[in-house]
Amino acid sequence: MSDQRDPAPYDALLLLSFGGPEGPDDVVPFLENVTRGRGIPKERLKEVGQHYFLFGGVSPINDQNRALLEALRKDFAEHGLDLPVHWGNRNWAPYLTDTLREMTDAGHRRIAVLATSAYASYSGCRQYRENLADALATLEAEGRQLPRVDKLRHYFNHPGFVRPMIDGVLASLADLPEDVRAGAHLAFTTHSIPTSAADASGPDAEHGDGGAYVRQHLDVARTVAEAVAHETGLEHPWELVYQSRSGAPHIPWLEPDICDHLENLHTAGAPAVVMVPIGFVSDHMEVLYDLDTEATAKAAELGLPVRRSATVGADPRFAGAVRDLLLERAASERGIPAERCALGALGPSHDLCPVGCCPARAPKPAAAGADSPYA
């Protein structure tokens, strides 16, 4: 048991997230950070920022990360795991580079990294690894001794991530009017990405036909739907759909969009829908606006009863899953076999992203992978 609670060689955990504005004055600078290098005019960013201004210019993601941070620290303490947990963002304070600098100055030399993105894709994995490489390059230029950073594996099918979503669907179904509950459809939603990015997601062997991104989401959706059927005795029709498209109209993105899907279900006579945001760790802006605001308004316009199930957020079971991921990786790094928990048909993901995994359009250094310049 002592070996199973041993985090060595790791001396810290870094919670790495996207970040978000925390007031109206932050919105445009935040969006400038997100879109840097794309040449998007400030006036266009102000238009995009209207989603944030509807909520006072505050994204809920930072508060949700604070809650997750506390849940992780509480879980670690309760399980005798003496490991500090830090937090850094890609696009807003606390910035990743600042957090890594503080961790390095505090003497941390082997850091496990949890990204708040559960699935394989360029934007959900490799871009985080590129940000890590950028931060390490900055610290190297400052003359600091660099820590080694290891990104924990994709956790889309870990029981501690999936089970809270199952419970969320069950609660949403129970909240529907009884006369429409049995026939309710499940609409599993995730972020739409360009089809070219989806096709190239995951290792080379998984490229094509939606790649690992679509395959992983379908496996989780099927796992959740089957668990719901097992616990209710009713099989609910389901489909994987997409939201939050933001690209140029001429570039193909994954479809169908959730609002189009709601219209199609209404036309087909579906009595009700539960929207299940399996692609998101927490209720950040894209969940609050694209589902709770836009899609819910579309359902009301159609007269279609709809509920939105909960994301995992700071659920204690998810905090426990992070502990599992950390300890299994630590054991592996020490050469000790460890149980690797996974539900569904795909099994546990790789620890180390191989060369060619989720490639970017333009080659760029990425840390915490087989091609890392900071091994």
Phi, psi and chi 1 to 4 in degrees:
 res  aa     phi    psi   chi1   chi2   chi3   chi4
   1 MET       -  -35.3 -177.8   62.8   70.2      -
   2 SER   -63.0  -38.9   59.7      -      -      -
   3 ASP   -63.5  -36.0  -76.5  -15.8      -      -
   4 GLN   -70.0  -18.3  -65.6  175.2    3.7      -
   5 ARG  -106.1   11.6  -65.0 -178.2 -177.8  177.2
   6 ASP   -92.4  115.0 -174.7   -1.4      -      -
   7 PRO   -83.2   -4.3   32.4  -35.0      -      -
   8 ALA   -59.4  137.3      -      -      -      -
   9 PRO   -89.2    6.7   34.4  -37.9      -      -
  10 TYR   -81.3  139.5  -61.4  110.7      -      -
  11 ASP  -116.9    5.7   55.0   24.8      -      -
  12 ALA  -169.5  156.8      -      -      -      -
  13 LEU  -117.0  136.0  174.6   70.5      -      -
  14 LEU  -112.2  120.6  169.0   62.2      -      -
  15 LEU   -86.3  113.6  175.0   64.4      -      -
  16 LEU  -111.2  120.1  175.7   55.7      -      -
  17 SER  -132.0 -176.0 -166.1      -      -      -
  18 PHE   -82.4  -40.5 -167.6   81.4      -      -
  19 GLY    89.5  162.9      -      -      -      -
  20 GLY  -166.2  160.2      -      -      -      -
  21 PRO   -68.3  151.5   27.0  -35.7      -      -
  22 GLU  -122.5   22.2  -59.2 -157.8   73.7      -
  23 GLY   177.9  162.7      -      -      -      -
  24 PRO   -55.6  -37.6  -24.6   33.8      -      -
  25 ASP   -70.5  -16.0  -67.6  -18.7      -      -
  26 ASP   -85.1  -18.3  -63.6  -16.3      -      -
  27 VAL   -61.9  -55.1  172.7      -      -      -
  28 VAL   -66.9  -44.7  171.5      -      -      -
  29 PRO   -58.0  -38.8  -26.5   35.6      -      -
  30 PHE   -61.6  -47.3  162.0   73.6      -      -
  31 LEU   -66.1  -30.8  -67.6  173.2      -      -
  32 GLU   -64.0  -38.8  -72.8  175.0  -27.6      -
  33 ASN   -63.7  -44.5  -72.9  -18.1      -      -
  34 VAL   -63.6  -38.5  173.8      -      -      -
  35 THR  -104.5   12.0   61.3      -      -      -
  36 ARG   -53.5  133.7 -178.5  167.1  -75.0  114.6
  37 GLY    91.9   -5.8      -      -      -      -
  38 ARG   -98.6   -5.7  -58.5 -178.5 -161.6  173.4
  39 GLY    69.7   31.0      -      -      -      -
  40 ILE   -84.7  125.7  -60.6  176.7      -      -
  41 PRO   -63.2  152.5  -17.9   29.3      -      -
  42 LYS   -61.8  -36.1 -178.2  171.0  -73.1 -169.8
  43 GLU   -62.3  -37.1  -69.5  -54.5  -48.2      -
  44 ARG   -67.6  -37.8  173.0   57.0 -178.3  154.1
  45 LEU   -64.9  -34.7  -65.5  179.8      -      -
  46 LYS   -64.2  -36.7  -70.3  179.4 -179.1  177.9
  47 GLU   -65.3  -46.3  -66.3  175.8   17.7      -
  48 VAL   -61.4  -35.1  173.9      -      -      -
  49 GLY   -70.5   -5.5      -      -      -      -
  50 GLN   -58.7  -32.2  -70.0  -54.6  -48.1      -
  51 HIS   -58.9  -40.6  -65.4 -179.5      -      -
  52 TYR   -73.3  -38.9  -68.2   95.1      -      -
  53 PHE   -64.4  -28.6  -67.2  128.5      -      -
  54 LEU   -61.2  -24.2  -72.9  173.4      -      -
  55 PHE  -111.1   30.7  -64.6   87.0      -      -
  56 GLY    74.6   16.9      -      -      -      -
  57 GLY    75.9   13.6      -      -      -      -
  58 VAL  -114.6  123.6  178.7      -      -      -
  59 SER   -86.2  139.9  168.0      -      -      -
  60 PRO   -75.0   -6.9   27.6  -35.1      -      -
  61 ILE   -64.5  -36.9 -166.8  169.7      -      -
  62 ASN   -67.2  -43.2  -82.0   -8.0      -      -
  63 ASP   -62.9  -36.5  -84.1  -14.8      -      -
  64 GLN   -67.6  -35.7  -70.1  162.3    2.3      -
  65 ASN   -68.5  -35.2  -79.1  -37.1      -      -
  66 ARG   -62.8  -40.3  -68.5 -177.2 -176.3  101.8
  67 ALA   -65.9  -41.3      -      -      -      -
  68 LEU   -65.8  -39.5  178.7   56.2      -      -
  69 LEU   -57.1  -45.9 -163.6   67.8      -      -
  70 GLU   -68.0  -36.9  -70.2  -51.5  -52.6      -
  71 ALA   -64.5  -39.1      -      -      -      -
  72 LEU   -66.3  -45.7  -68.9  171.0      -      -
  73 ARG   -62.8  -39.4  -71.6  169.3  174.6  163.0
  74 LYS   -65.3  -45.4 -178.1  174.4 -175.0  -69.8
  75 ASP   -62.6  -45.3  178.1   89.8      -      -
  76 PHE   -59.8  -45.1  -76.0   11.3      -      -
  77 ALA   -64.2  -40.5      -      -      -      -
  78 GLU   -68.5  -22.8  -70.8  175.8  -12.2      -
  79 HIS  -107.8   17.7  -70.2   84.7      -      -
  80 GLY    67.7   26.8      -      -      -      -
  81 LEU  -101.2  105.8 -171.9   59.1      -      -
  82 ASP   -90.4   86.9 -176.0   16.0      -      -
  83 LEU  -146.6  121.8 -162.7   76.5      -      -
  84 PRO   -68.5  147.4   23.5  -31.4      -      -
  85 VAL  -120.7  125.3 -173.8      -      -      -
  86 HIS  -117.5  167.5  -60.9 -102.3      -      -
  87 TRP  -138.0  131.7  167.0   40.3      -      -
  88 GLY  -143.2  149.8      -      -      -      -
  89 ASN  -114.5  157.4  -70.5  -35.3      -      -
  90 ARG   -75.8  -39.6  -72.7  170.3   45.6 -173.1
  91 ASN  -123.0   -0.2  -61.2  -61.7      -      -
  92 TRP  -159.0  165.8 -158.2 -111.3      -      -
  93 ALA   -63.5  143.6      -      -      -      -
  94 PRO   -73.1  123.6   28.3  -34.0      -      -
  95 TYR   -71.9  145.4  -73.0  103.1      -      -
  96 LEU   -53.2  -48.0  168.0   60.5      -      -
  97 THR   -61.5  -41.7  -59.6      -      -      -
  98 ASP   -63.7  -42.5  -65.9  -23.5      -      -
  99 THR   -65.8  -44.0  -60.4      -      -      -
 100 LEU   -63.8  -35.9  -92.2 -177.6      -      -
 101 ARG   -63.3  -44.3 -177.1 -176.9  -67.0  111.4
 102 GLU   -64.7  -40.3  -67.9  168.4    2.6      -
 103 MET   -66.4  -40.4  -65.1  175.9   75.5      -
 104 THR   -65.4  -43.7  -60.9      -      -      -
 105 ASP   -65.7  -25.3  -70.4  -11.0      -      -
 106 ALA   -82.1   -2.8      -      -      -      -
 107 GLY    98.8    6.6      -      -      -      -
 108 HIS   -73.9  131.1  -64.3  -55.6      -      -
 109 ARG  -121.7  -13.1  -65.9  -66.9  173.8  -99.6
 110 ARG  -140.9  106.7 -168.7   73.0 -176.5  -90.0
 111 ILE  -116.2  125.9  -60.3  169.9      -      -
 112 ALA   -88.2  140.4      -      -      -      -
 113 VAL  -120.6  126.6  179.4      -      -      -
 114 LEU  -107.9  116.4  177.1   83.8      -      -
 115 ALA   -90.2  142.0      -      -      -      -
 116 THR   -83.8   50.4   54.4      -      -      -
 117 SER  -146.1  122.0  177.9      -      -      -
 118 ALA   -91.1  -14.7      -      -      -      -
 119 TYR  -117.0  164.4  -60.4   83.7      -      -
 120 ALA   -80.2  132.1      -      -      -      -
 121 SER  -179.3  167.6   70.3      -      -      -
 122 TYR   -61.9  -52.2  170.0   72.2      -      -
 123 SER   -71.8  -23.4   57.4      -      -      -
 124 GLY   -95.2   -9.4      -      -      -      -
 125 CYS  -141.6  -67.0 -178.4      -      -      -
 126 ARG   -61.0  -36.4 -174.5  176.5  177.2   87.9
 127 GLN   -63.3  -35.6 -166.3  167.3   16.8      -
 128 TYR   -63.2  -40.2  -77.9   93.1      -      -
 129 ARG   -66.6  -35.5  -66.0  176.2   48.1 -136.8
 130 GLU   -66.0  -40.5  -69.9  177.9   -5.4      -
 131 ASN   -62.2  -39.0  -64.9  143.0      -      -
 132 LEU   -62.0  -43.1  -76.5  166.6      -      -
 133 ALA   -64.1  -40.4      -      -      -      -
 134 ASP   -60.5  -44.6  -72.4  -17.4      -      -
 135 ALA   -64.3  -42.6      -      -      -      -
 136 LEU   -64.7  -37.5  -69.5  171.1      -      -
 137 ALA   -62.9  -38.2      -      -      -      -
 138 THR   -64.6  -44.5  -62.4      -      -      -
 139 LEU   -64.9  -37.2  -60.5 -172.1      -      -
 140 GLU   -63.7  -41.9 -173.6  175.3   40.4      -
 141 ALA   -65.5  -25.0      -      -      -      -
 142 GLU   -83.3   -3.5  -66.3  171.5   -4.9      -
 143 GLY    85.2   15.4      -      -      -      -
 144 ARG   -84.9  152.9  -75.0  176.6  161.9   81.6
 145 GLN   -74.7  124.1 -179.0  179.8  -10.3      -
 146 LEU   -82.6  138.3  -62.8 -174.5      -      -
 147 PRO   -81.0  161.8   32.1  -35.3      -      -
 148 ARG   -91.2  134.0  173.8  169.9  164.3  176.2
 149 VAL  -116.0  133.8  -63.9      -      -      -
 150 ASP  -124.5  120.6  -68.8  -25.7      -      -
 151 LYS   -80.9  128.8 -179.4  178.3  175.1  -68.1
 152 LEU   -67.7  152.9  -60.5  178.2      -      -
 153 ARG   -64.8  164.3   67.8  174.5  171.5   91.6
 154 HIS   -59.9  136.3  -59.5  -56.4      -      -
 155 TYR  -118.3   20.0   46.7   84.9      -      -
 156 PHE   -54.2  -31.1   62.0   92.0      -      -
 157 ASN  -113.2   16.7   56.3    2.3      -      -
 158 HIS   -72.8  137.1 -168.0  -72.8      -      -
 159 PRO   -53.6  -34.9  -25.6   33.6      -      -
 160 GLY   -70.2  -15.8      -      -      -      -
 161 PHE   -95.2  -38.5 -176.1   69.0      -      -
 162 VAL   -80.1  -42.8  176.5      -      -      -
 163 ARG   -60.6  -42.6 -175.9   67.2 -130.4 -174.5
 164 PRO   -59.6  -33.6  -27.3   36.8      -      -
 165 MET   -69.1  -38.1  -68.2 -167.6  -71.2      -
 166 ILE   -59.2  -47.0  -65.1  169.5      -      -
 167 ASP   -63.1  -35.4  -70.3  -14.2      -      -
 168 GLY   -64.0  -39.8      -      -      -      -
 169 VAL   -66.8  -43.7  174.8      -      -      -
 170 LEU   -59.7  -41.9  -67.8  170.5      -      -
 171 ALA   -66.7  -38.5      -      -      -      -
 172 SER   -68.4  -40.6  -67.0      -      -      -
 173 LEU   -61.7  -43.4  -73.5  169.5      -      -
 174 ALA   -63.8  -25.6      -      -      -      -
 175 ASP   -82.8  -13.9 -168.7   49.5      -      -
 176 LEU   -73.4  152.9  -77.7  168.3      -      -
 177 PRO   -55.6  141.6  -25.4   34.6      -      -
 178 GLU   -59.8  -32.2 -171.3  173.3   -3.6      -
 179 ASP   -74.0  -13.1   60.4  -28.5      -      -
 180 VAL  -116.5   -5.2  -61.8      -      -      -
 181 ARG   -62.9  -47.5 -172.2  180.0  -55.6  150.9
 182 ALA   -63.2  -31.8      -      -      -      -
 183 GLY   -96.9    8.5      -      -      -      -
 184 ALA   -63.3  140.6      -      -      -      -
 185 HIS   -93.0  150.8  -74.2 -124.4      -      -
 186 LEU  -105.4  121.9  -52.3 -179.2      -      -
 187 ALA  -108.6  100.1      -      -      -      -
 188 PHE   -79.9  122.0  -68.0   96.0      -      -
 189 THR  -114.3  147.3   74.4      -      -      -
 190 THR  -149.6  171.9 -169.7      -      -      -
 191 HIS   -68.7  127.0 -154.5  -58.2      -      -
 192 SER   -70.0  142.6 -176.4      -      -      -
 193 ILE  -134.7  162.3   61.0  175.4      -      -
 194 PRO   -55.4  141.2  -25.6   35.0      -      -
 195 THR   -60.4  -31.2   55.8      -      -      -
 196 SER   -65.0  -37.8   58.3      -      -      -
 197 ALA   -70.3  -38.5      -      -      -      -
 198 ALA   -64.3  -44.9      -      -      -      -
 199 ASP   -61.5  -29.2  -68.8  -14.5      -      -
 200 ALA   -97.2    9.7      -      -      -      -
 201 SER   -80.1  146.0   58.8      -      -      -
 202 GLY    83.8 -176.5      -      -      -      -
 203 PRO   -63.8  162.3  -19.8   31.2      -      -
 204 ASP   -49.9  -41.4  -75.5  -20.2      -      -
 205 ALA   -64.8  -18.2      -      -      -      -
 206 GLU  -102.7    4.5  -61.6 -176.9   42.2      -
 207 HIS   -72.4  151.9  -70.2  179.5      -      -
 208 GLY    99.6  148.0      -      -      -      -
 209 ASP    54.2   48.4 -164.9   24.7      -      -
 210 GLY    89.1  -12.0      -      -      -      -
 211 GLY    56.7 -161.6      -      -      -      -
 212 ALA   -66.2  -29.2      -      -      -      -
 213 TYR   -59.0  -53.6 -173.8   74.9      -      -
 214 VAL   -69.9  -41.4  170.8      -      -      -
 215 ARG   -60.6  -43.2 -166.4  171.2  -61.8  113.9
 216 GLN   -66.7  -43.1  -69.9  170.6   -1.7      -
 217 HIS   -64.8  -41.6  -80.3   87.4      -      -
 218 LEU   -61.9  -38.1  -75.6  172.7      -      -
 219 ASP   -66.5  -41.3 -166.0   52.0      -      -
 220 VAL   -67.4  -43.7  173.9      -      -      -
 221 ALA   -58.8  -44.8      -      -      -      -
 222 ARG   -63.5  -41.7 -174.3  175.8  -61.6  106.6
 223 THR   -61.9  -44.8  -60.4      -      -      -
 224 VAL   -65.4  -46.9  172.6      -      -      -
 225 ALA   -61.0  -40.7      -      -      -      -
 226 GLU   -67.8  -37.8  -71.3  176.8   -8.2      -
 227 ALA   -66.4  -40.3      -      -      -      -
 228 VAL   -63.2  -42.4  168.4      -      -      -
 229 ALA   -62.8  -40.3      -      -      -      -
 230 HIS   -63.8  -39.4  175.8   73.9      -      -
 231 GLU   -85.9  -21.4  -62.0 -165.2   25.6      -
 232 THR  -106.0  -18.1   63.1      -      -      -
 233 GLY    78.6    7.7      -      -      -      -
 234 LEU  -125.7  135.0  -64.4  171.8      -      -
 235 GLU   -93.9  117.7  -68.2 -170.6    8.1      -
 236 HIS   -97.4  129.7  -67.1  -88.8      -      -
 237 PRO   -57.9  144.2  -19.0   30.6      -      -
 238 TRP  -144.1  160.6   64.6  -89.8      -      -
 239 GLU  -154.2  149.0 -172.3  169.3  -16.4      -
 240 LEU   -88.7  123.6  176.9   63.3      -      -
 241 VAL  -130.0  177.2  -59.8      -      -      -
 242 TYR  -131.4  163.2  -57.6   92.5      -      -
 243 GLN  -150.4  171.0   61.7  176.0   89.8      -
 244 SER    67.3   29.0  -48.0      -      -      -
 245 ARG   -61.9  138.9  173.3 -179.4  172.9  142.2
 246 SER  -136.8    6.0   58.5      -      -      -
 247 GLY   -91.9  175.9      -      -      -      -
 248 ALA   -61.2  142.4      -      -      -      -
 249 PRO   -59.6  -28.0  -23.3   33.2      -      -
 250 HIS   -81.7   -7.6   68.3  -79.7      -      -
 251 ILE   -94.9  124.1  -61.9  175.3      -      -
 252 PRO   -65.8  130.6  -17.6   30.8      -      -
 253 TRP  -120.5  163.0  -77.2   51.9      -      -
 254 LEU   -63.2  136.9  -67.1  172.0      -      -
 255 GLU  -135.5  165.6  -63.8  177.1  -23.4      -
 256 PRO   -85.8  155.6   32.4  -37.1      -      -
 257 ASP   -72.8  148.7  176.4   77.6      -      -
 258 ILE   -57.7  -40.8  177.5   61.5      -      -
 259 CYS   -67.8  -40.4  -71.1      -      -      -
 260 ASP   -63.3  -38.7  -65.4  -22.6      -      -
 261 HIS   -64.3  -40.8 -176.5   60.8      -      -
 262 LEU   -61.9  -41.2  -67.0  175.6      -      -
 263 GLU   -62.6  -42.9  -71.6 -170.2   -7.0      -
 264 ASN   -64.5  -41.7  -68.1  -22.0      -      -
 265 LEU   -64.5  -40.8  -72.3  178.0      -      -
 266 HIS   -62.0  -45.6  175.3   66.3      -      -
 267 THR   -60.6  -36.3  -59.9      -      -      -
 268 ALA   -79.3   -5.4      -      -      -      -
 269 GLY    93.0   15.1      -      -      -      -
 270 ALA   -61.9  134.3      -      -      -      -
 271 PRO   -80.1  -22.8   29.1  -34.6      -      -
 272 ALA  -168.3  163.9      -      -      -      -
 273 VAL  -140.1  138.7  179.4      -      -      -
 274 VAL  -109.8  120.3  172.4      -      -      -
 275 MET   -87.3  126.5  -61.0 -178.3  -67.2      -
 276 VAL  -120.4  100.3 -169.1      -      -      -
 277 PRO   -78.9   70.4   28.2  -33.0      -      -
 278 ILE   -69.8  -17.3   60.8  169.1      -      -
 279 GLY   -84.1   -1.7      -      -      -      -
 280 PHE  -123.6  139.7  -54.2   95.3      -      -
 281 VAL   -78.4  -35.2  171.8      -      -      -
 282 SER  -142.2  172.6   63.9      -      -      -
 283 ASP   -81.5   66.0  -70.8    2.0      -      -
 284 HIS   -84.1 -169.0   54.1   57.1      -      -
 285 MET   -59.3  -38.4 -175.1   57.1   67.1      -
 286 GLU   -68.3  -27.0  -73.1  164.9  -36.7      -
 287 VAL   -76.4  -46.3  175.3      -      -      -
 288 LEU   -64.3  -40.2  -68.3 -173.0      -      -
 289 TYR   -87.8  -55.7 -177.8   80.2      -      -
 290 ASP   -68.3  -31.6  -65.0  -23.0      -      -
 291 LEU  -101.8  -58.1  -64.9 -176.5      -      -
 292 ASP   -69.4  -25.8  -67.4   -4.4      -      -
 293 THR  -103.3  -66.3  -55.9      -      -      -
 294 GLU   -69.5  -53.1 -167.7  172.4   47.7      -
 295 ALA   -67.9  -36.9      -      -      -      -
 296 THR   -65.8  -37.7  -60.7      -      -      -
 297 ALA   -65.1  -40.0      -      -      -      -
 298 LYS   -61.6  -42.8  171.0   58.0   70.7  173.7
 299 ALA   -63.5  -40.7      -      -      -      -
 300 ALA   -63.9  -40.2      -      -      -      -
 301 GLU   -60.8  -36.9  172.8 -169.5  -40.5      -
 302 LEU   -82.2  -13.6  -63.2  168.9      -      -
 303 GLY    72.9   30.3      -      -      -      -
 304 LEU  -103.9  115.1  179.6   65.3      -      -
 305 PRO   -60.0  131.3  -22.3   33.8      -      -
 306 VAL  -141.2  145.5   67.3      -      -      -
 307 ARG  -132.2  153.3  -62.4  -68.9 -174.5  -87.2
 308 ARG  -118.0  121.3 -164.6  -90.5  -71.0  175.1
 309 SER   -79.4  163.4   66.6      -      -      -
 310 ALA   -76.3  148.8      -      -      -      -
 311 THR   -83.4  174.1   53.5      -      -      -
 312 VAL   -72.3  -43.0  172.8      -      -      -
 313 GLY    56.8 -128.9      -      -      -      -
 314 ALA  -103.3   28.1      -      -      -      -
 315 ASP   -53.5  133.0 -170.8  -67.3      -      -
 316 PRO   -56.1  -29.2  -24.7   33.5      -      -
 317 ARG   -68.6  -32.5  -69.5  168.0  -67.6 -176.5
 318 PHE   -71.1  -40.2 -178.8   46.5      -      -
 319 ALA   -58.9  -40.1      -      -      -      -
 320 GLY   -64.7  -34.8      -      -      -      -
 321 ALA   -64.6  -40.0      -      -      -      -
 322 VAL   -62.6  -41.6  175.9      -      -      -
 323 ARG   -60.5  -43.9  170.5  171.8   37.4   85.6
 324 ASP   -58.0  -46.7  -76.2  -13.5      -      -
 325 LEU   -62.0  -41.8  -66.4  167.1      -      -
 326 LEU   -64.1  -47.7  170.4   70.2      -      -
 327 LEU   -71.2  -34.4  -67.1  177.7      -      -
 328 GLU   -67.9  -38.0   75.4  169.0   38.1      -
 329 ARG   -70.0  -38.8 -179.5   63.9 -178.9  -86.4
 330 ALA   -61.9  -44.7      -      -      -      -
 331 ALA   -62.1  -42.7      -      -      -      -
 332 SER   -61.1  -41.1  176.6      -      -      -
 333 GLU   -65.8  -26.2  -67.9  -65.2  -42.6      -
 334 ARG   -89.7    0.0  -61.5 -164.3  -51.5  -88.1
 335 GLY    81.1   22.7      -      -      -      -
 336 ILE  -108.3  128.9  -60.5  172.9      -      -
 337 PRO   -60.2  139.8  -20.9   32.3      -      -
 338 ALA  -137.1  145.9      -      -      -      -
 339 GLU   -66.7  133.6 -179.2 -177.6    4.4      -
 340 ARG  -119.0  101.1  -64.6  164.5   60.5   83.2
 341 CYS   -75.3  136.7  -63.5      -      -      -
 342 ALA  -161.5  140.6      -      -      -      -
 343 LEU  -103.2  168.4  -60.4  175.8      -      -
 344 GLY    82.7 -166.2      -      -      -      -
 345 ALA   -96.2  -14.0      -      -      -      -
 346 LEU   -88.1  -20.9  -63.1 -178.1      -      -
 347 GLY    77.3  175.8      -      -      -      -
 348 PRO   -67.7  146.0   22.8  -31.8      -      -
 349 SER   -76.7  170.6 -174.9      -      -      -
 350 HIS   -71.3  152.7   49.8 -101.3      -      -
 351 ASP   -77.5  -41.7  -81.5  -20.9      -      -
 352 LEU  -115.5  119.6 -164.0   65.6      -      -
 353 CYS   -63.6  124.6  -69.0      -      -      -
 354 PRO   -75.7  167.3   27.7  -34.2      -      -
 355 VAL   -60.7  134.5  175.5      -      -      -
 356 GLY    89.6    1.4      -      -      -      -
 357 CYS   -79.6  122.6 -165.0      -      -      -
 358 CYS    49.0   56.9  -58.1      -      -      -
 359 PRO   -67.0  151.2   27.1  -35.2      -      -
 360 ALA   -86.6  165.9      -      -      -      -
 361 ARG   -64.9  -37.1  -69.8 -178.0 -179.4  175.9
 362 ALA  -118.8  128.4      -      -      -      -
 363 PRO   -57.2  137.6  -22.3   33.2      -      -
 364 LYS  -151.4  142.1 -170.5  175.8  179.4 -177.7
 365 PRO   -58.8  140.9  -23.0   33.2      -      -
 366 ALA  -136.0  132.5      -      -      -      -
 367 ALA   -83.9  170.8      -      -      -      -
 368 ALA    60.1   37.8      -      -      -      -
 369 GLY  -147.9  176.2      -      -      -      -
 370 ALA   -63.4  -23.2      -      -      -      -
 371 ASP  -101.0   17.6   55.3   -5.4      -      -
 372 SER   -70.4  134.8  172.3      -      -      -
 373 PRO   -79.2   -2.0   28.4  -32.7      -      -
 374 TYR  -120.4   45.9  -60.2  103.4      -      -
 375 ALA   -67.5      -      -      -      -      -
